[in-house]
Amino acid sequence: MKLRSLLLAVACLLLSCHVHAQELRKADFLPKASTAFDLLTQNHSEERIVSEIKKKNVRWMTNLMSASAIFYKATQQKRYLDLSELVFKSAVREWRKDEKLMRGRDDFFALQNLTLAYEILKENERLTDEADDIMVRFADLHFEPEFVVDNNQRQERALGFVRMYNLFPDAPNAAQWKEYIDKMWDFWYRNKDVDETATLYASIHLNDIISIGIESGKGSQLKTPEIKKWFERYRDQQAPSGYMPEYGDDYFFAYNNWILVFEKMTRLTGDASFRKAAWKLFTIGYPNLDDKYLKPGWNPRQACDWATLAEVALLPSFKGKLDTPTRTSLVTTRTNRKGRTGIPDQLLLRASVEPGTPFVMSDLYASGTHQHPNLRGTINYFEVDNNPLFHGVQRHATDARHGNTVILMKEQGSGFPFDEKNSRLLTDTWFTDYIDFSSSTEISDNPAMRGMQKITFRFQGEPGEIIYIKDVRLMGTAGNQSLHDCTTLNNWSRNASLVDLGKEGKAVRVVLQDKNVCFVSLNVAADFNLNEYRYIGCDWKHEAKNGAKKSKLDFMIRAHNKVSLPGEDYVHEQVGVLFNPNTVKKAIVETREGDSYGQIVLDDQCVDGSTLQRNIVLTKEGILIMQDCLLPGKGTEDYTAGSLWQLYTLDKSGKNWFNSLGEKKKWKDRSGEEIETDQLLVYFEEQKGRSFGAQQQEYMVKPVTAFAKQKVKPDSPVVFVTIVVPHNAAWKAEDIAKAISAKTNAAQQSDIQITLANKSVLHVRVSKDGNWKVKR
């Protein structure tokens, strides 16, 4: 801890020197990066390295050899070149003994790192030609030319083959490598966008594309107005604090890689605004890094992350004077893989880009690789006073109930929004689960016709977990149509067996052998009309090896498209998910005198034919108000509507308000001081027939979901008003709740009044017709 405190103190001193320049200098970051790398690898040894190689840790051992080599180039310190040589030669030696060790988990990252290490080692006369045959063999084992798609996995592969082609242009398969590189480039460049919707993964594919362009002689194609506009979309997503908010299946917060990407964008565009973005992220991120990024020992994964900053130090100097202003409130747009342009992407609310300004992001696209389609239109990020008060509750959480939105669902009577008696954690309990196949590819001129070629069941859990599957079928308005009755093993993969469960009948049985992902295939095909059959599912249950009543099992049902397009090979979903097939009909923003407004209109909200209009007001004080106007569609008899907000913890609550002390982690400002505004109070407007509550959740960060709910009738409008108040410990939750009043009239106009901590009064009016105003 003393070392960490010293590092932070040094950081703050250096940051204060350049706070006005808002640009990174090598002295700001390289010593910190190399110190962190040294700490995280200080317990390395040849024995440990060989052990990792024998465990098929291909991804991180190749990354470690390249990271060490990059640190050598940046610092000219011999110990880094020695480490790179040790890892590289150890790997080559073991791979010669057993080439199966060349393949491992997530090894699509490996080739570009292997080639980079090879090049630097050879430049410095640490290699001759003794490893050339292994290099070519490694490349050929990882060559998958049929996979042409625009996501980070494929861009990583393409970058690896760019480097292989440059190093070994006369290799037997070099011409095929070149053909693959060109196909990959042309695939994304025709749209000048990448259909991958997650912040961290976007930084990976952006960095790869820039590197591919420069290293394959296509760099001039990255210096066009269209490409700059694409780059600006990501710059504009940056929060005023400097953090890169996450969306899709992602982590908070993506750090070093975005710094490198912004610095590369600076050189390509000649625009200093990207350099400011890198500076903002570095200066807010460094004081808030988790201990794992600076913990002494042996942690190659975290160590390699620091090499991206060493790479920044190797970039050419920049003296450009152009400084394009980052936009304030806006709706960004994107292009998908099919070439459709102008698609609403992210709704951003902020009155300024200055640090400390309140900020909200809502993911409107929620499609593409790493998509969370059931969370479209939810608020996925909220910050005030540089504190990320709402973030990161949606990693691997794809249910509509995992977002702060208004849901429509049938209550079962054992908890809301999740029915506790239907938790998929329960063992020895039969469930019916399915996927919605409507997002699959079309197979004919009839847009309702769909086809699947097989089903894959994906499991990950504890060794010895047993899963039973029955009655795999199509479901829809036409009823059920059997795909497999599960009374035989015909068409099942070999890792499935058949059992007789007595009164429960026969079932297909799967036993998990280890903690790795287990795939079980059912080779059945079907063509069908979505108007008759929209869902593909089965009945199933699971049992824990130790007989526990609850057991965590990651279970996905995946149906493979008959017509497979790049990035559209299959449709899959977790079991137990509440679907939300909504689409964005309208999205607008406006900022006036420091306050911001956004409107999102969503058709088919949770139920086909239902509409949700979300009106958002974000005041300059950081108070967030959502007026949700819901019109339930046909078929919503006996449905419940609920307005949800997830809290990290629940401290105190009243009838219609709930207060959170925030995360256990205390976020800091650029000086390293803890931010005082760290609590959040959620207040729901009272209405006749409405009830309130909170439910502890079991997914991911285990948030508490606060809610307001009521029964609905088809075509009978319902309005929920939710008020979110950030505050510090001095402003007591009970006092805040008493200081709020909210009232909505029959015309769906809501008037909110809040007496602030300084005794001033805030009046907010927001209406369904789009009118809004804030008075003080």
C-alpha positions in Angstrom: 0.0 0.0 0.0 2.9 2.4 0.7 4.2 1.8 -2.9 0.7 2.5 -4.3 0.4 5.7 -2.2 3.8 6.8 -3.4 2.8 6.2 -7.1 -0.4 8.1 -6.7 1.4 11.0 -5.0 3.8 11.2 -7.9 0.9 11.0 -10.4 -0.8 13.9 -8.8 2.3 16.0 -8.9 2.9 15.3 -12.5 -0.7 15.8 -13.4 -0.8 19.2 -11.8 2.1 20.3 -14.1 0.1 19.6 -17.2 -3.5 20.2 -16.1 -3.8 23.2 -18.4 -2.0 21.6 -21.4 -4.4 18.6 -21.4 -2.0 16.5 -23.2 0.0 13.4 -22.2 3.8 13.6 -22.1 6.1 10.6 -21.9 7.2 11.7 -18.4 3.6 11.6 -17.3 2.9 7.9 -18.0 5.9 5.8 -19.1 7.6 5.6 -15.7 4.3 4.6 -14.1 3.6 2.0 -16.8 7.0 0.4 -16.5 6.9 0.4 -12.7 3.5 -1.3 -12.8 4.7 -3.8 -15.4 7.8 -4.6 -13.2 5.6 -5.1 -10.1 3.2 -7.4 -11.9 6.0 -9.6 -13.4 8.6 -9.4 -10.6 8.0 -13.1 -9.6 8.5 -14.4 -13.1 10.8 -17.3 -13.7 11.5 -19.7 -16.6 9.7 -22.4 -14.6 6.6 -20.3 -14.3 6.6 -19.3 -17.9 7.0 -22.9 -19.1 4.2 -23.9 -16.8 1.9 -21.3 -18.4 2.9 -22.5 -21.9 2.1 -26.1 -21.0 -1.3 -25.0 -19.7 -2.0 -23.7 -23.3 -2.0 -20.1 -22.0 -1.2 -19.0 -25.6 -3.0 -15.7 -25.4 -1.1 -14.2 -22.4 2.3 -15.7 -23.0 2.4 -14.3 -26.6 1.1 -11.0 -25.2 3.8 -11.1 -22.5 6.6 -11.6 -25.0 5.3 -8.6 -27.2 4.6 -6.4 -24.1 8.2 -6.9 -22.9 9.5 -6.1 -26.3 7.5 -2.9 -26.6 8.7 -1.8 -23.2 12.3 -2.4 -24.4 11.7 -0.2 -27.5 10.1 2.5 -25.3 12.8 2.5 -22.5 15.9 0.8 -24.1 16.2 -1.1 -20.8 17.8 -4.5 -21.5 15.8 -6.4 -18.9 12.7 -6.1 -21.0 14.4 -7.5 -24.1 15.7 -10.4 -21.9 12.2 -11.2 -20.7 10.8 -11.1 -24.2 13.5 -13.5 -25.4 13.0 -15.8 -22.5 9.2 -16.1 -23.1 9.6 -16.4 -26.9 12.3 -19.1 -26.9 10.5 -21.1 -24.1 7.4 -21.1 -26.2 9.1 -22.2 -29.4 10.9 -25.0 -27.5 7.7 -26.3 -26.0 5.7 -25.9 -29.2 8.3 -28.0 -31.1 7.7 -30.8 -28.6 3.9 -30.6 -28.8 2.2 -28.4 -31.4 -1.1 -28.8 -29.6 0.3 -26.3 -27.1 0.0 -23.7 -29.9 -3.8 -23.6 -29.5 -5.6 -22.2 -26.4 -8.5 -20.2 -25.1 -9.0 -16.9 -26.9 -5.9 -17.5 -28.9 -7.2 -15.2 -31.7 -5.1 -12.5 -29.9 -1.9 -14.5 -30.2 -0.5 -14.2 -33.7 -0.3 -10.4 -33.8 1.6 -10.5 -30.5 3.9 -13.3 -31.5 4.9 -11.6 -34.8 5.5 -8.3 -33.0 7.8 -10.0 -30.5 9.6 -11.9 -33.3 10.2 -8.7 -35.2 11.7 -6.7 -32.3 13.8 -9.7 -31.1 15.2 -10.1 -34.6 15.9 -6.4 -35.0 18.0 -6.6 -31.8 19.9 -9.7 -32.9 18.3 -12.0 -30.3 17.0 -14.3 -33.1 18.3 -15.6 -36.4 16.2 -17.9 -38.4 15.8 -20.7 -35.9 12.2 -20.0 -35.2 10.9 -19.3 -38.7 9.4 -22.7 -39.3 7.5 -22.5 -36.0 6.2 -19.0 -36.9 4.8 -20.2 -40.2 3.3 -23.4 -38.6 1.7 -21.3 -35.8 0.2 -19.0 -38.4 -1.2 -21.8 -40.5 -2.7 -23.5 -37.4 -4.6 -20.2 -36.7 -5.6 -19.5 -40.2 -9.4 -19.4 -40.6 -10.1 -17.6 -43.9 -13.8 -18.3 -43.9 -14.3 -16.1 -40.9 -14.7 -12.6 -42.4 -16.6 -10.3 -40.0 -16.1 -6.9 -38.4 -15.4 -7.6 -34.8 -12.3 -7.5 -32.5 -11.6 -11.2 -32.8 -11.4 -11.1 -36.5 -9.5 -7.9 -36.6 -6.9 -9.3 -34.2 -6.5 -12.3 -36.5 -6.2 -10.0 -39.6 -3.5 -7.9 -37.9 -1.5 -11.0 -37.1 -1.6 -12.1 -40.8 -0.6 -8.6 -41.9 2.5 -8.9 -39.8 3.1 -12.5 -41.0 2.8 -11.4 -44.6 5.3 -8.6 -44.1 7.7 -10.9 -42.3 7.3 -14.0 -44.5 6.1 -12.9 -48.0 7.4 -16.1 -49.5 5.7 -18.5 -47.1 3.7 -21.3 -48.8 0.3 -19.8 -47.8 1.3 -16.1 -48.0 -0.9 -15.4 -51.0 -3.9 -16.8 -49.0 -3.0 -14.6 -46.1 -2.9 -11.6 -48.3 -6.3 -12.5 -49.8 -7.8 -12.8 -46.3 -6.3 -9.5 -45.2 -7.9 -7.7 -48.2 -11.3 -9.3 -47.6 -11.3 -8.3 -43.9 -10.3 -4.7 -44.8 -12.9 -4.4 -47.6 -15.6 -5.9 -45.3 -15.5 -3.1 -42.7 -14.3 -0.3 -45.0 -17.3 -0.5 -47.3 -19.4 0.7 -44.4 -16.7 2.6 -42.6 -18.0 1.3 -39.3 -17.7 -1.8 -37.1 -20.9 -3.5 -35.9 -19.6 -4.3 -32.4 -21.3 -2.6 -29.6 -19.2 -2.7 -26.5 -16.8 0.0 -25.3 -13.8 -2.2 -24.5 -14.1 -4.4 -27.6 -14.5 -1.2 -29.7 -11.1 0.0 -28.5 -9.6 -3.3 -29.6 -11.0 -3.3 -33.1 -10.2 0.4 -33.6 -6.6 -0.1 -32.6 -6.3 -3.2 -34.8 -7.8 -1.4 -37.8 -5.5 1.6 -37.4 -2.5 -0.8 -37.1 -3.7 -2.9 -40.1 -4.1 0.3 -42.2 -0.6 1.6 -41.4 1.2 -1.7 -41.6 -0.4 -2.8 -44.9 0.0 0.5 -46.8 -3.7 1.5 -46.4 -3.1 4.4 -44.0 -4.3 7.0 -46.4 -7.7 5.4 -46.3 -7.9 6.3 -42.6 -7.4 10.0 -43.3 -10.8 10.8 -44.8 -13.7 13.0 -43.5 -15.9 9.9 -43.1 -13.3 8.1 -41.0 -12.8 11.1 -38.8 -16.5 11.3 -38.2 -16.4 7.7 -37.2 -13.6 8.4 -34.7 -15.5 11.4 -33.4 -18.4 9.3 -32.4 -16.2 7.5 -29.9 -14.6 10.7 -28.7 -18.1 12.2 -28.1 -19.1 9.1 -26.0 -16.5 10.0 -23.4 -18.1 11.2 -20.2 -17.1 14.7 -18.9 -15.0 13.1 -16.2 -12.9 11.3 -18.8 -14.3 7.8 -18.3 -15.4 5.7 -21.3 -18.9 4.5 -20.3 -19.6 0.9 -21.0 -22.5 -0.5 -23.0 -23.3 -3.9 -24.4 -21.5 -6.9 -22.8 -18.6 -5.0 -21.4 -16.6 -4.0 -18.3 -16.1 -0.6 -16.7 -13.8 1.0 -17.2 -11.8 0.4 -20.4 -8.6 2.3 -19.8 -5.1 1.9 -21.4 -6.3 0.7 -24.8 -8.6 3.8 -25.3 -5.6 6.1 -24.4 -3.6 4.5 -27.2 -6.5 4.6 -29.6 -7.1 8.3 -28.9 -3.4 9.1 -29.3 -3.4 7.3 -32.7 -6.5 9.1 -33.8 -4.7 12.4 -32.9 -1.9 11.6 -35.4 -4.3 10.4 -38.1 -6.6 13.4 -38.0 -4.3 16.1 -36.9 -6.9 17.0 -34.3 -5.8 17.8 -30.7 -9.3 17.0 -29.3 -8.5 13.3 -29.4 -5.3 14.0 -27.4 -7.4 15.8 -24.8 -9.7 12.7 -24.6 -6.6 10.6 -23.9 -5.4 13.0 -21.2 -8.8 13.1 -19.5 -9.0 9.3 -19.4 -5.5 8.9 -18.1 -5.8 11.5 -15.4 -9.1 10.4 -14.0 -8.4 6.7 -14.5 -5.0 6.3 -12.9 -6.1 7.4 -9.3 -9.0 4.9 -9.6 -7.3 1.8 -10.8 -8.0 -1.4 -8.9 -5.1 -2.8 -6.8 -4.8 -5.7 -9.2 -3.1 -3.3 -11.7 -0.3 -2.5 -9.3 -0.1 -5.6 -7.1 3.4 -7.1 -6.9 3.8 -10.7 -8.0 3.0 -12.7 -11.1 0.0 -11.4 -13.1 0.8 -11.5 -16.8 -2.7 -10.4 -17.8 -2.7 -7.2 -16.0 1.0 -6.6 -16.7 0.4 -6.8 -20.5 -2.3 -4.1 -20.3 0.4 -1.5 -19.4 2.3 -2.1 -22.7 -0.3 0.0 -24.5 1.1 3.0 -22.7 4.6 2.0 -23.7 3.3 2.0 -27.3 2.0 5.5 -26.8 5.5 6.6 -26.0 6.7 5.3 -29.4 4.2 7.3 -31.4 5.6 10.3 -33.5 5.4 13.7 -31.8 2.3 15.8 -32.5 2.2 19.6 -33.0 -1.1 20.1 -34.7 -3.2 23.1 -33.8 -6.7 21.9 -34.9 -8.9 21.4 -31.9 -12.5 20.3 -32.9 -14.9 20.8 -30.0 -16.5 17.7 -28.5 -20.3 17.9 -28.8 -22.6 18.2 -25.8 -26.1 16.6 -25.8 -26.6 14.5 -29.0 -27.8 11.2 -30.5 -24.9 9.5 -32.2 -25.6 7.3 -35.3 -23.9 4.3 -36.9 -24.0 2.0 -39.9 -24.7 -1.7 -39.5 -23.1 -4.6 -41.4 -25.8 -4.5 -44.0 -24.9 -0.9 -44.9 -27.9 0.7 -43.3 -26.9 4.2 -42.2 -28.2 6.8 -39.7 -29.2 4.2 -37.1 -29.6 5.8 -33.6 -26.6 4.6 -31.5 -26.2 6.4 -28.1 -28.3 9.1 -26.6 -26.0 11.5 -24.6 -27.1 14.2 -22.2 -24.7 16.8 -20.9 -24.6 20.6 -20.9 -20.9 20.7 -21.2 -17.8 18.5 -21.6 -16.1 20.1 -18.6 -15.2 17.7 -15.8 -17.9 17.5 -13.1 -20.8 18.1 -15.5 -23.7 15.7 -15.0 -23.9 13.1 -17.8 -26.3 10.3 -18.9 -25.9 7.7 -21.7 -28.6 5.4 -23.1 -27.8 2.6 -25.5 -30.3 2.9 -28.4 -28.7 0.5 -30.9 -28.1 -2.6 -28.7 -27.4 -4.8 -31.8 -24.3 -6.3 -33.4 -21.5 -8.3 -31.7 -21.8 -8.2 -27.9 -25.3 -6.8 -28.1 -27.8 -6.6 -25.2 -31.0 -6.2 -27.3 -33.3 -6.6 -24.3 -31.8 -3.5 -22.7 -32.3 -1.1 -25.6 -33.3 2.4 -24.3 -32.2 1.9 -20.7 -29.8 4.3 -19.0 -26.6 2.4 -18.9 -24.4 5.2 -17.4 -24.9 8.2 -15.1 -22.3 10.4 -13.5 -22.3 13.5 -11.4 -19.2 15.4 -10.0 -16.9 13.0 -11.9 -18.4 10.0 -9.9 -19.8 7.1 -12.0 -22.9 6.6 -9.9 -24.5 4.1 -12.2 -22.4 1.7 -14.3 -21.4 -1.8 -14.8 -24.5 -3.7 -13.7 -25.1 -5.3 -17.2 -22.0 -7.4 -17.9 -23.4 -10.9 -18.8 -26.8 -9.6 -17.7 -29.1 -9.6 -20.7 -32.6 -9.7 -19.2 -35.0 -6.7 -19.7 -35.2 -6.7 -15.9 -31.5 -6.0 -15.6 -32.0 -2.4 -16.9 -33.6 0.7 -15.5 -36.6 0.8 -17.7 -40.4 0.1 -17.6 -41.1 -3.6 -18.1 -44.4 -5.4 -18.8 -44.7 -9.0 -17.5 -47.0 -11.5 -15.9 -46.4 -11.7 -12.2 -46.3 -15.2 -10.7 -46.7 -14.1 -7.1 -43.3 -15.0 -5.6 -41.4 -11.8 -6.0 -41.0 -8.9 -8.4 -39.4 -8.3 -10.9 -37.9 -11.8 -10.5 -40.1 -14.6 -9.4 -38.1 -16.4 -6.7 -39.8 -19.8 -7.3 -38.8 -19.6 -10.9 -35.1 -18.7 -10.3 -33.0 -20.7 -12.7 -30.6 -21.3 -9.8 -33.1 -23.8 -8.3 -32.2 -27.4 -8.8 -34.5 -30.4 -9.4 -37.1 -28.0 -10.9 -38.4 -28.2 -14.4 -38.3 -25.0 -16.5 -39.5 -24.1 -20.0 -37.1 -21.8 -21.8 -36.8 -20.6 -25.4 -35.1 -18.1 -27.7 -36.9 -15.5 -29.9 -35.8 -16.4 -33.4 -37.3 -13.3 -35.1 -33.8 -11.6 -35.4 -32.5 -14.5 -37.5 -31.7 -14.2 -41.2 -34.4 -14.4 -43.9 -34.4 -17.4 -46.2 -36.8 -16.4 -49.0 -38.7 -13.5 -50.5 -41.2 -13.9 -47.7 -39.7 -11.8 -44.8 -41.5 -14.0 -42.3 -39.8 -17.2 -43.4 -36.9 -18.5 -41.3 -34.7 -21.5 -41.2 -32.4 -23.1 -38.7 -29.8 -25.9 -39.4 -29.1 -27.1 -35.8 -29.4 -26.3 -32.1 -26.5 -26.0 -29.7 -26.9 -26.0 -25.9 -24.1 -24.1 -24.2 -23.3 -24.9 -20.5 -20.8 -23.7 -18.0 -21.0 -24.6 -14.3 -19.4 -26.8 -11.6 -18.0 -30.2 -12.5 -20.5 -32.9 -11.9 -23.5 -30.7 -12.6 -26.2 -32.7 -14.4 -28.6 -31.2 -16.9 -31.8 -33.0 -18.3 -33.5 -31.9 -21.5 -36.9 -32.8 -22.8 -39.2 -31.9 -25.6 -37.2 -29.6 -27.9 -39.8 -27.7 -30.0 -41.0 -24.7 -31.9 -43.5 -22.5 -30.2 -45.8 -19.7 -31.4 -49.3 -18.7 -32.3 -49.8 -22.1 -34.0 -49.0 -24.0 -30.8 -46.0 -26.4 -30.5 -44.2 -28.4 -33.2 -41.8 -31.0 -32.0 -38.2 -30.9 -33.1 -37.0 -33.8 -31.0 -38.9 -35.7 -28.3 -35.7 -36.6 -26.4 -36.7 -40.3 -26.2 -33.7 -41.3 -28.3 -30.1 -40.0 -28.9 -30.7 -39.7 -32.7 -29.0 -36.5 -33.9 -27.5 -35.6 -30.5 -23.7 -35.2 -30.0 -21.7 -37.9 -28.3 -21.4 -36.0 -25.0 -25.2 -36.6 -24.4 -26.8 -39.7 -22.9 -30.3 -41.0 -22.4 -31.9 -41.6 -19.1 -35.3 -42.8 -17.9 -36.6 -40.6 -15.1 -39.6 -42.8 -14.2 -42.8 -40.7 -13.9 -41.0 -37.8 -15.6 -40.3 -39.9 -18.6 -37.1 -40.1 -20.7 -34.7 -37.2 -21.1 -31.4 -36.4 -22.6 -28.7 -36.1 -19.9 -25.5 -34.0 -19.9 -22.9 -34.1 -17.2 -20.3 -31.3 -16.9 -16.8 -32.7 -16.8 -15.0 -29.5 -15.8 -15.5 -25.7 -15.4 -14.9 -25.1 -19.1 -17.7 -24.3 -21.5 -19.5 -27.4 -22.7 -21.4 -27.5 -26.0 -24.0 -30.1 -26.8 -25.4 -30.2 -30.3 -28.7 -31.4 -31.7 -28.6 -31.7 -35.4 -32.2 -31.0 -36.4 -33.2 -28.5 -39.1 -36.5 -26.7 -39.8 -38.0 -24.0 -42.0 -41.0 -22.1 -40.5 -43.0 -18.9 -40.6 -42.5 -16.5 -37.7 -46.3 -15.8 -37.8 -46.8 -19.4 -36.7 -43.6 -20.2 -34.8 -41.4 -17.5 -33.4 -39.6 -19.4 -30.5 -37.3 -22.4 -30.2 -37.1 -24.0 -26.8 -37.3 -27.0 -24.5 -38.0 -28.2 -21.0 -35.1 -28.7 -18.7 -33.8 -29.1 -15.1 -30.4 -29.4 -13.4 -29.0 -31.1 -10.4 -25.9 -30.1 -8.3 -23.3 -32.8 -7.6 -23.5 -32.0 -3.9 -27.3 -32.0 -3.9 -27.6 -28.3 -3.2 -31.0 -26.7 -3.6 -29.4 -23.9 -5.7 -26.6 -24.0 -8.2 -25.2 -21.4 -10.6 -25.4 -22.7 -14.2 -24.7 -20.6 -17.3 -27.0 -22.1 -19.9 -27.6 -20.7 -23.3 -29.9 -22.0 -26.1 -28.4 -21.3 -29.5 -30.1 -21.9 -32.9 -27.9 -21.7 -36.0 -29.2 -19.8 -39.0 -29.9 -21.7 -42.2 -28.6 -18.7 -44.1 -25.4 -17.7 -42.3 -24.2 -14.1 -43.0 -21.1 -12.5 -41.5 -21.8 -11.9 -37.8 -25.2 -13.5 -38.1 -24.3 -17.2 -37.6 -26.9 -17.9 -34.9 -29.4 -16.5 -32.4 -28.8 -17.3 -28.7 -30.0 -16.3 -25.3 -29.6 -17.1 -21.6 -32.4 -19.2 -20.1 -34.9 -17.4 -17.9 -34.6 -14.1 -19.8 -37.5 -11.7 -20.1 -37.4 -10.6 -23.7 -37.8 -7.0 -24.9 -38.1 -6.9 -28.7 -38.5 -3.1 -28.8 -37.3 -0.8 -31.6 -36.4 2.9 -31.5 -39.0 5.0 -33.2 -37.7 8.4 -32.2 -34.8 9.9 -30.2 -34.1 13.6 -29.7 -32.1 15.7 -27.3 -32.0 19.4 -26.3 -29.9 21.5 -23.9 -31.0 24.8 -22.4 -29.2 27.0 -19.9 -27.3 24.1 -18.3 -30.2 21.6 -18.2 -30.7 18.8 -20.8 -33.6 16.9 -22.1 -33.9 13.6 -24.1 -36.9 11.8 -25.5 -36.8 8.1 -26.6 -39.9 6.5 -28.1 -39.8 2.7 -28.1 -42.3 0.5 -30.0 -43.0 -3.1 -28.9 -41.8 -2.5 -25.4 -41.7 -6.0 -23.9 -44.9 -6.9 -25.6 -45.7 -6.5 -29.3 -47.9 -3.4 -29.8 -47.0 -1.7 -26.5 -45.2 1.7 -26.6 -43.0 3.4 -24.1 -42.1 7.1 -24.4 -39.3 8.0 -22.0 -38.8 11.7 -21.4 -35.5 12.4 -19.5 -34.5 15.7 -17.8 -31.0 16.1 -16.4 -30.6 19.3 -14.4 -27.3 21.1 -14.0 -27.4 20.1 -10.3 -27.2 16.5 -11.4 -30.8 15.5 -10.6 -32.2 13.0 -13.1 -35.9 12.8 -13.8 -37.6 10.2 -16.0 -41.2 10.5 -17.1 -42.1 7.1 -18.7 -45.4 7.2 -20.6 -46.5 3.6 -21.3 -49.3 2.5 -23.5 -49.9 -1.3 -23.1 -50.9 -3.1 -26.3 -53.3 -5.9 -27.0 -52.8 -9.0 -25.0 -51.6 -7.3 -21.8 -54.6 -8.3 -19.7 -53.3 -9.5 -16.3 -49.9 -7.9 -17.0 -48.0 -5.8 -14.5 -45.9 -2.8 -15.5 -42.9 -1.9 -13.3 -40.5 1.0 -13.3 -37.0 -0.3 -12.2 -33.8 1.2 -11.0 -30.8 -0.8 -9.8 -28.9 0.2 -6.7 -25.5 -1.2 -5.7 -26.7 -1.4 -2.1 -29.8 -0.5 -0.1 -29.3 1.7 3.0 -32.6 3.2 3.9 -36.0 3.3 2.4 -39.5 4.7 2.8 -42.8 4.0 1.2 -41.8 5.2 -2.3 -38.1 6.0 -1.9 -34.9 4.0 -1.7 -31.4 5.2 -0.8 -28.0 3.6 -1.6 -24.6 4.4 -0.1 -23.2 3.5 -3.5 -20.4 1.1 -4.2 -17.9 -0.3 -1.8 -15.2 1.2 -4.1 -14.8 4.9 -3.4 -14.1 6.9 -6.5 -11.5 9.7 -6.5 -11.0 12.9 -8.4 -7.8 13.7 -10.4 -6.0 14.8 -7.2 -6.7 11.4 -5.6 -9.3 12.8 -3.1 -12.4 10.7 -2.6 -15.5 12.3 -4.2 -18.2 13.3 -1.6 -21.2 12.9 -3.9 -21.4 9.1 -3.7 -25.0 8.3 -2.5 -28.1 7.9 -4.6 -31.7 8.3 -3.7 -34.5 7.0 -6.0 -38.0 8.4 -5.5 -41.1 7.1 -7.3 -44.2 9.2 -7.8 -47.2 7.9 -6.0 -50.3 6.9 -8.0 -53.6 5.1 -7.2 -53.1 1.3 -7.5 -49.3 1.6 -7.4 -47.0 -0.2 -5.0 -43.3 0.0 -4.3 -40.5 -2.3 -3.2 -37.0 -3.6 -3.6 -35.5 -7.0 -4.4 -32.0 -8.3 -3.9 -30.7 -9.7 -7.2 -28.5 -12.7 -7.8 -26.8 -11.7 -11.0 -23.4 -10.2 -11.6 -22.8 -7.3 -9.1 -25.8 -8.4 -7.1 -27.7 -5.1 -7.2 -30.9 -4.2 -5.4 -33.7 -3.4 -7.8 -36.0 -0.7 -6.5 -39.4 -0.6 -8.3 -42.8 1.0 -8.6 -45.5 -1.3 -10.1 -49.1 -1.6 -11.0 -51.6 -3.7 -13.0 -52.3 -2.5 -16.5 -55.1 -2.7 -19.1 -54.7 -2.8 -22.9 -54.8 0.7 -24.4 -55.0 2.4 -21.0 -52.0 4.7 -20.6 -49.8 4.6 -17.5 -47.2 7.2 -16.4 -44.3 6.5 -14.1 -42.2 9.4 -12.8 -38.8 8.4 -11.3 -36.5 11.0 -9.6 -32.9 10.1 -9.0 -31.0 12.4 -6.6 -27.2 12.1 -6.1 -26.1 13.4 -2.7 -23.4 13.3 0.0 -23.7 12.0 3.5 -24.5 15.5 4.9 -27.8 15.7 2.9 -29.8 13.0 4.7 -31.9 10.6 2.7 -35.0 11.2 4.8 -34.8 14.9 4.3 -34.4 14.5 0.6 -37.5 12.3 0.3 -39.5 14.9 2.3 -38.3 17.7 0.0 -39.7 16.1 -3.1 -43.2 16.3 -4.5 -44.4 15.0 -7.9 -47.8 15.1 -9.5 -48.9 14.0 -13.0 -52.3 15.1 -14.5 -54.6 13.4 -17.0 -52.8 15.1 -19.9 -49.6 13.3 -18.9 -47.9 16.5 -17.7 -45.7 15.9 -14.6 -44.7 18.7 -12.2 -41.8 18.0 -9.8 -40.6 20.2 -7.0 -37.4 19.6 -5.0 -36.0 21.7 -2.2 -32.3 21.4 -2.5 -29.7 21.1 0.3 -29.0 24.8 0.0 -32.8 25.5 0.5 -33.3 26.7 -3.0 -36.3 25.2 -4.8 -36.1 23.4 -8.2 -39.3 23.2 -10.3 -39.3 20.8 -13.3 -42.2 20.3 -15.7 -42.1 17.6 -18.3 -44.9 16.5 -20.6 -45.7 13.7 -23.0 -46.0 16.3 -25.8 -42.3 17.0 -25.4 -42.5 20.3 -23.6 -40.2 20.7 -20.6 -38.7 23.4 -18.5 -36.7 23.9 -15.4 -37.1 26.9 -13.0 -35.1 27.8 -10.0 
